[in-house]
Amino acid sequence: MDIIGIFSKAATSTTWTQTNLGKVAEVTHQDLTWTVLLPGMGTDEAGESTPSKARITGYQGYGGTEFMEVEATWAQTIGIVDAALAATRI
């Protein structure tokens, strides 16, 4: 599994879909369709807003769907957020 390649494709995605969990991009990599979730703001123990990282939530391919949680690095997250902002800018 090439995690870096998946996050790199998400960082160039021009199509983002709003779901009940937030904005997601579906990117095709190595014949599988991967779902990358744009990060939202989280909260810490004191209820203060804290940033969170983008993550892969699963993939679809021949044989079914696999759900997973793979977190991006901060550098990857910045690229993914930039791509989503550029794609959804009016």
N, C-alpha and C positions, 0 to 999 in steps of 0.2 A: 504494500500500500504506500503510495507516494503522497504523503500528507502535504509536503511543501508544494508539489505541483497542483494539488487541489486548491490550496489557499491562494496560490499565484493566479489560477484561473478566476477565482472569485474576485481577486483584486482588479481584474480587467472586465468583469461582468457589466453589461449595460442593461440587464433586465433583472429587476427586483420586484418581488411580489409581496404585498402586505398580507400577513396571516394573523391569527389571534395571538401568536407568540412573538410577532415582530416581522421585520422584513427579511425575506430569504431569497437567495440566489440558487438556482439549480444549474450546476456546471457539469459538463461531460468530460470525464477523464478516464482513460484506460477502459473504454467501453462500458462504463458505469455512470449513472447520473447521481451526483453527490449534492446534498442539500447543505448549504452554509447559512447559518443564522447570523444576521447582523446583531452586534451587541446592543443591549439596552443598558440603562443605568441600574445598578444594583444598590443594595443598602447594606451597611455594616451593622454590627450588634447594637450600636447606639441609634440606628435609624437614619444615619447620615448617608447621602448619596455617594456612591463610589462607582467608578467606571468598571466595566467588565469587558472580557475579550470575546472576539468572534469565535464561533465553533462550528464544527461539522456535526450535524445531528443524525446523519445516516446516508444510505445510498440505496439505489434501486438498480437492478440488473437482471440478467437471465437467472431465474431461480428464486426471485423474490426480493424482499426488502430487508435491510439490516439497519437497526437503530443503534446509534453509538453517541458518545460524547468525546470529541477531540477538540481541545482548546488551542486556538492560535496563539502565537507569540504577540507581544505588544506591537512589534514592527509589522507583522502580517495584518494585525487588526487595523492599524492606521491605514494601510493600503486598501483594505476592504471597505472601511468607512468612507474613504475618499471616493472609491468607485461608486458606492451607493449614493452618495451625495451628488456626484456628477450625473448619474443616471436618472435621478429623481428630481433634479433641479428644474424649475419651471421657467 
